């Protein structure tokens, strides 16, 4: 089951091995492949150009030095969080601490008011960012500071061009974007090699799918039109009262990013009166500033949220079994959803709903598959016992990775390292100028 504890202090992470040491070798006790977990010693050889080689068996003499040994960890594809909103206070290193080495921003001021995050040096634990442009919501004055201003439909091409100019590869349509313009903006975006995600208003998902959007965001938004009352509580009520499978009806092949963890965390944090135990004061204040967390929920609102969360999870599992393409994202930073941790909680919720653990993991992997004999994607090292539990029982303790190889460098969370070696006692002094100690 998903981790239900309080928000925890961020996991500090440091630069344990530099790519300047490459080629170097790391021994591990297993590997996660496309077929599942292989519990056998393997050697990961990290090359200087981000590439790596993976070979079964112990390290043979005569090759590059073995600088780290993790006999109780398995090498696995690093993870990608497909739904994040970057903001100035976000601790990006926490993603890497949990093995999340790519994030897709789906609406922020990154590229305008906020610089697009990039690693300043090789020891900077910053995930790769797949950038989305500003949200496209209703015409006129934006109601959200991350939405683009537009007044007439003939201004939309310029908005798309501006998004490309800031480095975007995605654009997201928000709930009040006019449904009759979705097809137009999809065609204009695709002509510019932009992909389109949509956060639909209740009842609008079928029209968005017919218009050719590339992805639907949030299972919650698959609800039909209701009684004219909007907002999260109305959505929760509709889902809680859902009595048959007439909705939602999502065709096979459609990409869906469910973000189940949002409702799960809302219920958990509302039950604690938005105290956010363990969260740093700045993050807690940020969350309490959100409208949903600005007041105590009624008992009925809390029951509705919990019932809706369970119903959404069941529906998502059914849709995926029927051929809907699963995309895994956390919608960080919604209340209680923390960088890195949120993605693992989402994966646990998907497995608890009945989806196969390996299928969920690979859907969230940067590679989209297990590790092969060679590659250039980031690799994370996870506890063998935890991976075995996840594969067999669908339960993964939400905890930092043992280590992560990103851009040819090895990063280790501080709780597993003494800054000069791994938890197995291997010592290698940090190279001068490479131990960034970034928190």
C-alpha positions in Angstrom: 0.0 0.0 0.0 1.1 3.6 -0.5 3.2 5.3 2.2 0.7 7.1 4.5 3.1 8.9 6.8 3.7 12.5 7.1 5.7 14.7 4.7 9.4 14.2 5.5 12.4 16.5 5.4 14.1 16.5 2.0 16.7 13.8 1.3 20.1 15.4 1.0 22.2 14.0 -1.8 25.9 14.4 -2.7 28.2 13.9 -5.6 30.0 10.7 -4.7 31.8 9.9 -8.0 32.6 12.3 -10.8 32.5 11.4 -14.5 36.1 12.5 -14.5 36.8 9.2 -12.8 35.4 7.3 -15.8 35.6 4.7 -17.0 34.8 3.1 -13.6 32.9 0.1 -12.5 30.1 -0.5 -10.0 29.2 -3.9 -8.7 25.5 -4.5 -8.0 23.5 -7.5 -6.7 20.8 -7.5 -9.4 19.2 -5.8 -12.4 15.7 -4.9 -13.4 15.1 -5.9 -17.0 12.1 -5.8 -19.2 11.3 -9.3 -18.0 11.6 -8.6 -14.3 14.2 -8.6 -11.5 17.3 -10.7 -12.0 19.0 -11.4 -8.7 22.5 -12.0 -9.8 25.7 -10.0 -9.5 26.3 -7.6 -12.4 28.9 -5.0 -13.2 27.9 -1.6 -14.4 30.8 0.1 -16.3 30.3 3.9 -16.5 32.0 5.5 -19.5 32.9 9.2 -19.8 30.4 10.1 -22.4 27.3 9.3 -20.3 27.2 5.8 -21.8 27.4 2.7 -19.7 27.8 -1.1 -20.2 26.1 -3.8 -18.1 27.5 -7.3 -17.8 26.4 -10.3 -15.7 28.9 -11.7 -13.3 31.6 -10.3 -11.0 34.2 -7.8 -12.1 37.1 -9.4 -13.9 40.6 -8.2 -13.3 42.3 -5.9 -15.7 39.5 -3.6 -16.5 38.5 -0.1 -15.2 38.6 0.2 -11.4 35.7 -1.0 -9.3 35.0 2.1 -7.2 31.7 1.1 -5.6 30.1 -2.1 -4.5 26.3 -2.4 -3.8 25.7 -6.1 -3.3 22.2 -5.4 -1.8 21.0 -3.1 -4.6 19.8 -3.7 -8.1 20.4 -1.5 -11.1 17.2 -0.2 -12.7 16.2 2.4 -15.2 15.8 5.8 -13.6 12.3 7.2 -13.4 10.6 10.1 -15.2 7.9 12.2 -13.5 5.5 13.1 -16.4 3.6 15.8 -14.6 5.3 18.5 -12.6 4.9 22.2 -12.2 8.3 23.8 -11.7 8.5 26.7 -9.2 11.2 28.7 -7.6 11.1 26.9 -4.2 11.2 23.4 -5.6 14.1 21.2 -4.4 15.1 19.6 -7.7 17.8 17.4 -6.0 15.0 15.6 -4.2 13.9 14.1 -7.5 17.3 12.6 -8.1 17.5 11.4 -4.5 14.5 9.2 -5.2 15.8 8.0 -8.6 13.7 10.4 -10.7 16.1 11.8 -13.3 13.6 13.4 -15.7 10.6 15.6 -15.1 8.1 17.0 -17.5 6.9 20.4 -16.7 3.3 20.9 -17.7 2.8 24.6 -16.9 5.0 27.1 -15.1 6.9 30.3 -15.7 10.0 28.3 -16.6 11.7 30.0 -19.5 10.2 33.4 -18.7 10.2 34.6 -15.0 11.9 31.4 -13.9 15.1 30.1 -15.5 14.8 26.6 -17.0 16.7 24.4 -14.5 19.9 23.0 -15.8 22.9 21.5 -14.1 25.5 24.2 -13.4 28.3 21.6 -13.2 28.6 17.9 -13.2 28.1 17.6 -9.5 24.7 19.4 -9.6 21.9 16.8 -9.0 19.3 18.4 -11.3 17.0 16.1 -13.4 16.6 16.6 -17.1 13.6 18.9 -17.8 11.2 18.3 -20.6 9.6 21.7 -20.8 6.0 22.5 -21.4 5.0 26.0 -22.3 2.5 28.2 -20.4 -1.0 26.9 -19.9 -3.6 27.9 -22.4 -6.8 28.7 -20.5 -9.7 31.0 -21.2 -9.2 34.2 -23.3 -8.6 37.5 -21.6 -6.9 38.2 -18.3 -5.3 34.9 -17.0 -6.8 33.6 -13.8 -3.5 31.7 -13.2 0.0 33.3 -13.2 1.3 30.3 -15.3 -1.3 30.8 -18.0 -0.6 32.7 -21.3 -2.5 35.9 -22.1 -4.6 35.6 -25.3 -7.7 37.4 -26.5 -8.6 36.1 -30.0 -8.1 32.8 -31.6 -5.8 34.3 -34.3 -3.3 35.1 -31.5 -2.8 31.5 -30.6 -0.1 30.8 -33.2 2.1 33.5 -31.7 1.6 32.0 -28.2 2.7 28.6 -29.5 5.8 30.2 -31.2 6.6 31.9 -27.9 6.4 28.6 -26.1 8.8 27.1 -28.6 11.1 30.0 -28.1 11.4 29.3 -24.5 12.3 25.6 -25.2 8.9 23.9 -24.9 8.1 20.6 -26.5 4.6 20.4 -24.9 1.7 22.7 -24.4 -1.2 22.2 -22.0 -4.8 23.3 -22.5 -6.5 24.1 -19.2 -10.1 23.5 -18.1 -11.6 26.8 -19.4 -9.9 26.6 -22.8 -12.8 26.8 -25.4 -13.7 23.3 -26.5 -14.4 24.4 -30.1 -10.8 25.6 -30.4 -9.1 22.5 -29.2 -8.9 21.0 -32.7 -7.5 24.2 -34.1 -4.8 24.5 -31.5 -3.9 20.8 -31.8 -3.3 21.2 -35.6 -1.3 24.4 -35.1 0.8 22.8 -32.3 1.5 19.6 -34.3 2.6 21.7 -37.3 5.2 23.1 -35.0 6.2 19.7 -33.5 4.6 20.6 -30.2 2.5 18.0 -28.4 -0.7 18.8 -26.6 -1.9 17.7 -23.2 -5.3 18.7 -21.8 -6.6 19.2 -18.3 -10.3 18.9 -19.4 -13.3 20.4 -17.7 -15.8 17.7 -16.6 -17.5 16.4 -19.7 -14.9 17.8 -22.1 -12.5 14.8 -22.3 -14.4 13.0 -25.2 -14.3 16.2 -27.3 -10.6 16.7 -26.6 -9.8 13.1 -27.6 -11.8 13.5 -30.8 -9.8 16.7 -31.5 -6.5 14.7 -31.4 -4.9 15.8 -28.2 -1.8 13.8 -27.3 -2.6 13.2 -23.7 -5.3 13.5 -21.0 -4.2 14.8 -17.6 -5.9 13.7 -14.3 -8.3 10.8 -13.9 -10.4 13.2 -11.8 -11.2 15.2 -14.9 -12.8 12.3 -16.6 -16.0 12.9 -14.7 -19.1 14.0 -16.7 -20.7 17.4 -16.5 -22.4 17.8 -13.2 -24.9 20.0 -11.5 -23.2 23.3 -12.4 -21.2 23.4 -9.2 -17.5 23.3 -10.0 -14.3 22.7 -8.0 -12.6 19.7 -6.5 -15.3 19.0 -3.9 -17.9 18.7 -6.7 -15.6 16.3 -8.6 -15.1 14.2 -5.5 -18.8 14.0 -5.0 -19.5 12.9 -8.6 -16.8 10.2 -8.3 -18.0 9.1 -4.9 -21.5 8.7 -6.2 -20.5 6.9 -9.4 -22.7 3.8 -9.7 -21.9 2.2 -13.1 -19.3 1.9 -15.9 -21.1 4.2 -18.3 -18.4 6.7 -17.6 -15.6 7.4 -18.2 -15.3 5.9 -21.7 -11.8 6.4 -22.9 -10.8 4.7 -26.2 -7.8 2.3 -26.3 -4.6 4.0 -27.3 -5.3 7.3 -25.6 -2.5 8.4 -23.3 -3.7 9.1 -19.7 -1.7 10.5 -16.8 -4.0 9.7 -13.8 -2.2 11.6 -10.9 -4.1 9.5 -8.3 -1.6 10.7 -5.7 -3.2 14.2 -5.7 -6.6 12.9 -4.2 -4.8 10.5 -1.9 -2.6 13.2 -0.5 -5.5 15.6 -0.2 -7.4 13.2 2.0 -4.4 12.4 4.1 -3.5 16.0 4.7 -7.1 17.2 5.2 -7.5 14.6 7.9 -4.6 16.2 9.7 -6.1 19.7 9.3 -3.4 20.8 6.9 -0.7 20.6 9.5 1.8 18.9 7.1 3.9 17.3 9.9 7.6 17.1 8.9 7.4 19.5 6.0 9.6 22.5 6.1 7.8 25.7 7.0 8.1 27.3 3.6 6.6 24.4 1.8 3.8 24.1 4.3 3.0 27.8 4.0 3.0 27.4 0.2 0.5 24.6 0.4 -1.8 26.3 2.9 -1.9 29.2 0.5 -3.7 27.0 -2.0 -7.5 27.4 -2.0 -8.1 23.7 -1.3 -6.0 23.7 1.8 -7.2 27.1 3.1 -9.9 25.7 5.5 -10.8 22.6 7.4 -12.8 20.1 5.4 -16.1 18.8 6.6 -16.4 15.1 7.4 -18.5 14.6 4.3 -16.0 16.3 2.1 -13.3 14.0 3.5 -15.4 10.9 3.0 -16.1 12.0 -0.6 -12.5 12.5 -1.4 -11.5 9.1 0.0 -14.3 7.3 -1.9 -13.5 9.2 -5.1 -9.8 8.3 -4.7 -10.7 4.6 -4.5 -13.2 4.8 -7.4 -10.6 6.6 -9.7 -8.0 4.0 -9.0 -10.4 1.2 -9.9 -11.4 3.0 -13.1 -7.8 3.7 -14.1 -6.8 0.0 -13.7 -9.8 -1.0 -15.9 -9.0 1.6 -18.6 -5.3 0.4 -18.7 -6.4 -3.2 -19.0 -8.6 -2.1 -21.9 -5.7 -0.6 -23.8 -5.4 3.0 -22.5 -1.8 4.0 -22.5 -0.6 4.7 -18.9 1.6 7.8 -18.3 2.9 8.1 -14.7 3.1 11.6 -13.1 2.7 13.1 -9.6 1.4 16.6 -10.2 4.0 17.9 -7.8 3.7 20.3 -5.9 0.0 19.7 -5.0 -0.6 19.7 -1.2 1.5 17.0 0.4 3.0 15.8 -2.9 6.8 16.1 -2.6 9.4 15.9 -5.4 10.5 12.3 -6.0 8.4 10.8 -3.2 5.2 11.7 -5.0 6.0 9.6 -8.0 6.7 6.5 -5.9 3.4 7.1 -4.1 1.6 7.3 -7.5 3.3 4.0 -8.6 2.2 2.3 -5.3 -1.4 3.5 -5.8 -1.5 2.2 -9.4 -0.2 -1.2 -8.2 -2.7 -1.2 -5.3 -5.4 -0.7 -7.9 -4.5 -4.0 -9.6 -2.0 -3.1 -12.3 1.1 -5.3 -12.6 4.1 -3.8 -10.7 6.6 -4.3 -13.5 4.2 -2.7 -16.0 3.8 0.3 -13.7 7.6 0.6 -13.1 8.4 0.4 -16.8 5.7 2.9 -17.6 7.4 5.4 -15.3 11.0 4.6 -16.5 13.0 7.0 -18.5 13.7 4.3 -21.0 10.1 2.9 -21.1 11.7 -0.5 -20.7 14.2 -2.4 -18.5 18.0 -2.2 -18.6 19.8 -3.6 -21.6 23.5 -4.4 -22.1 24.3 -0.8 -22.9 22.8 2.6 -22.9 23.1 6.3 -22.1 20.1 6.9 -19.9 20.4 7.5 -16.2 20.4 4.4 -13.9 19.2 4.2 -10.4 20.2 1.7 -7.8 17.4 0.4 -5.6 17.4 -1.9 -2.6 17.0 -5.5 -3.8 14.6 -6.3 -1.0 12.4 -3.4 -1.8 12.3 -4.1 -5.5 11.6 -7.8 -4.8 8.7 -6.7 -2.5 7.4 -4.4 -5.2 7.5 -7.0 -7.9 5.9 -9.8 -5.8 3.5 -7.9 -3.6 3.1 -4.4 -5.2 4.5 -2.7 -2.1 7.5 -0.4 -2.3 8.6 1.6 0.7 8.8 5.3 -0.3 12.5 5.9 0.4 15.5 7.4 -1.4 17.4 5.3 -3.9 20.7 3.7 -2.8 22.4 5.7 -5.5 21.8 7.1 -9.0 24.1 7.5 -12.1 23.2 10.7 -13.8 25.3 12.2 -16.7 28.1 9.8 -15.8 28.3 10.9 -12.1 27.2 8.9 -9.1 24.9 10.6 -6.6 24.2 9.1 -3.2 21.7 10.2 -0.5 23.5 11.3 2.6 21.7 8.8 4.8 23.4 6.0 2.9 26.8 7.5 2.7 29.5 9.2 4.8 30.4 11.5 1.8 33.6 9.4 1.1 32.1 6.0 0.3 29.0 3.9 0.1 27.2 2.1 3.0 29.3 -1.0 2.3 32.4 0.7 3.6 34.2 1.3 0.3 36.1 4.5 0.5 37.3 6.7 -2.3 38.1 10.3 -1.4 36.1 12.8 -3.4 37.9 14.3 -6.3 39.0 17.9 -5.6 36.3 20.3 -6.7 33.7 17.6 -7.5 32.0 16.9 -4.2 29.3 19.6 -4.5 27.3 18.6 -1.4 24.2 20.0 -3.0 21.2 19.7 -0.8 
